[in-house]
């Protein structure tokens, strides 16, 4: 690819891939601004899509934007572009999360890391959150090792939970789900991002076809998007007896670390997708400060928990809606 082929169409392709990333309640809290003159894409937070009840510090918003940033880097590598990324380039502007300068042509700086990113590109379209039951097949050690390495590449740690820590975390997830249902502000916030497709034509939020069934044993780790108003007749099935959960954490807990956590999260998810591992999230206890710190391994845990990922073999989950590109991308001279 030559520098002349870095067209507006290519930029749109990059952003389309970026916006395929997951975000809390599928709020898609990102905006992109491309400046043709210096070939730089700015990633900005859309704070109008923040969730002050469940995410008052905007930690989860930053994690979602970090996931979009990783997808952008993967897409750039796929298009033969070198992407020089700077996090939080303007400290006085908290909405300016990252600047990505795109270089093309034979003289553009590249290394083996670009090839590793390029290999992840097919997974962007295939990665979906699955709120369905997985089977009891354990994830092989070699796959787990690849997922741990993917997180470390982006500056985060990934640890698969084992008893008794696993049982503690499962209890915390259920406790947090109960806390959520007892908090009117959080319940209203979740309801705001819930979409019923018989009446909505969703472009964001969680559509009803992606809710997944309820666990007949009431032990599921997935967030129940029907909240306290669960509709009658909703399907109830048994989920896996012992979910395979992994805890993603970072050494520090500042906005730059949240962005790194998001990039690590998406790199793990894309790597899992290539290995035919389905994924979903159990974020409820991460959203309660008094529960978040208890998530750490009492023996070895020293990091800051950023995400709990449920993994396994089963349905990949449906595609959820995305905002139109003209709503999230601005191109300037």
C-alpha angles and dihedrals in degrees: 000000000000126000090254091062093062089104132164087259091058090048089052089052090052093051093044088058091045093054092054086079122111122253136178108291086349088278091149094213097189141105128189129206120188121198111200094199096065098019092236128147115205118206112208132183116244098217091183084076095052121120109224095183100050099022108029094157092046089235092136091045089056091047090054092048090048089055089053089050092055090051089051091053091048091050092048090054090048090054093049094254127138110225117204105195128199119186120217094354095178112044091189090060109059092184092061099088104167145355119212118192112201119211127184138181134058094300096054112117113253137163140176089282089070090057091051090052092046090056090060095058099093089058094061093077093040100048113101133156110254118206091178130104118278124209125251095256109128119233106249119250093243091055091047089051091054091051092049090049091050091057093046091052088064096044101263137107126237120196126181109223121240131184133315090019090049092058090048092053092047089054090049091051091053092045091051092048088055091048090052093053091050094052111082093197094053092043090053091047092052091047089052090060095044116103127200107200096207088070103018134064093205125210094169140006127058113307119214092246088065097051093093124208126299119257109252089213092049089234101110118132095212121105111253105231092189088071118185091336098067109172119242116257097028111158116260120198137161117264126204114302095227113026117213103235130180126193118218114204142167132213093238134027110222131116093271089052091051089054090049089049090054092051091048091048094053093044088054092047094049091046090050091050091054088052091051092248115145120217144196136164138251100195100151099101092041087063094057112072094208091053099038095071093048088061091075119100104263091219105037106008115114103143134090113264112234105165143002112215123198112207137182148111118294143079113355094219130240127289111262124213126271132202118256114267093240087063095056106026129069121181119202133183 
